[in-house]
């Protein structure tokens, strides 16, 4: 389940960046930022103590 959430966050980041490049829409750049933050946060949390999960 963590891998799916991480993948979705990465896809949101990449999709936001690609959408911003293609359309110039700033909201898509914000989506990319949120995706990157969620992906990096999820990665850090998933590397913690596995007994917590």
Protein Blocks (a to p, Z undefined) as FASTA:
>chain_A
ZZmmmmmmmmmmmmmmmmmmmnopaklmmmmmmmmmmmmmmmmmmmmcfklZZ
